[in-house]
């Protein structure tokens, strides 16, 4: 490996696993300049699919814990596609800002979780007006109007951690070649 490529890789590597904004640059720059990052529309697509897959997996495991149903038949709604797509897309900018401010992981996770709660509440309220809200947390002890529940704070924090450390950082690293 050439000295220039090795130096480029060392410059862009981050020992703290994706917590550096600079680590989003590709490890090896294409000298012809013929690569480009994913477009916003493609990133929205990736984020929509990731969010729905995680929701189906989460509901399958949650249902199994309650009913012991081995079919693991998770569920979601088509409304989840734009909801997750736009939430994670907006988290890109929040992530960049928090990392530029050198905020510790706990502060970032708290900010993401509060954002997720506000996003879920807003979408839920809008969908409820359309009589189309696919979730109802009224049966949970710490719910707000059946639209959000504090019982999901830990799962939302874990989801935010995965989004920051893996989904967003890796999606921003993907380069398309012409």
N, C-alpha and C positions, 0 to 999 in steps of 0.2 A: 504494500500500500504506500502510495506516495506521501511525502512529508506534508504536502499541502492538504491532502484529504484527511490525514490523521489529525492535523492541527484543527481543521474544520470540525471534525467529529469531537475532539476534546473541547473546543470552544462551545459547542452546542449541547454537550452532555450535561445533565444535571443530576447530582447525587441525591437530591431530595424528591425524585420520582414525579416530575411534572408540576412542581410548584414554582417554576421559574417561567416567566413570560418568554424569555429568550429561548427556552427549550423547544418552542414550537417551530423554530426554523428547521428545515430539513438538514440532516446530518451531512449530506454530500450535495453541495450546490451543483446544479447542472450548468456546465460552462456555456452551453448554447442558449440558455434561458428559455428552453422550450417546455418548462413545466409550470403549472399554475395550481393554486389551491382550489379546493372544492368551492363551487358557487354557493351563495346563501340558500338557494332553492334545494340543492343537493344536501346541504347540511341539515336543513329542515326535515327532509325525507329521512335521513339517517337518525335524527333525534326522535322523530315520530315512531319509527320502527323500534328503536331501543326502548322508548317509554312504554309502548304497548306490550312488547315482549316481557319487560320487567313486571308490568301490572298483571299479565296472565300468570307468570311464574309466582308472584306474590300471592295472588288469590288462590292459586292451586295449592300452595303450601298452607295457607291460612285455613282453607276449607278442609284439608287433610288433618290439620291439628284439631279441628272441631269435630269432624265426622268420621275420620279414619278412611275416607274414600280413596282407594288406591288408583283410581282413574286419573287423579290429578287434573281434573277438568277446570282449569282456570278460566276466567272470563274478563272481558273488557267491553268497550263500546267504541263505535267509530268516532264518537266525539273525542275520545282520548287522543286520536292522531293529531289534530291541530292543537290540542291543549298541551301535550308533551312536546311537540315540535317547537312551538313558540316559547314555552317555558325554558327549555334547555338552550334554545337560540339566544334568548335574553340573558341567560346565565353566563354565556360566553363573555359578554361585556362586564357583567358583575364580577366574574372571575378575574378578568384582566385588571379591573380597577382595584380589587382587593389585593391581588398579588403585587401590583405596582405600589400599593400602600404598605407592603410587607406585613400584612395582617397574619397572625398565627392561625393555624388550622382550626382551632376551636371557634375563633371569631368568624372565620369564613363559613364554617358549617352552620353556625347560628344565623348568619345573614342569609345563606341559601335556604335554610329551613323556614325562616320567616317569609322569604320571598315565595317559597312553594305554598305555604299556608295562604298567603294573600292571593296568589294565582288560583289556587283551588277554590277558595271562597268566591272570588270574582266569577270564575267560570261556572261554578255551581249555581250562583245567584242568577246569572244570565240564562243558563239552561233551565233552571226552575221556572223562570218567566215563560219559557217556551214549552213548559211541561215535558222536558226532555232530560232532566238531570238523572244520570244513571246510578248515582250513589245516594245513600241516605244514612248518615251516622247518628240518627236520632236515638238508636238503641245504646249508644256509648255514653258513659257517664259524663265525660268532659267534652261535649260537643258544642258547637256554636251554630244554632239553627239547623242542625243536621247536615251542614255543608262541610265542616272540618271537625276533626277530633284530636285532642291532645294525645290520645293513646297512640297515635301514629307518628309522634315526634321522632322517636328513634328510627323507625323504618325510613322516614323522609330524610333524616340526617345521613343514614347509610346510603340512600339513593343519591343524595347530594355529593357525598364523598366519591362515590363511583363515577358520577357525572364529571366532577372536577378532575379527578386523578386519571381517569381512563377515557371516558367517552369524549369529552370536549377536547382534551389535550391531544388524543390520537386522531380525532376527526380533523383538527386544525393542522396536523402534520401530514395528512394525506396530500399527495401531489399527483395531478394528472399530467401525463406527457402527451404532447401533440403528435 
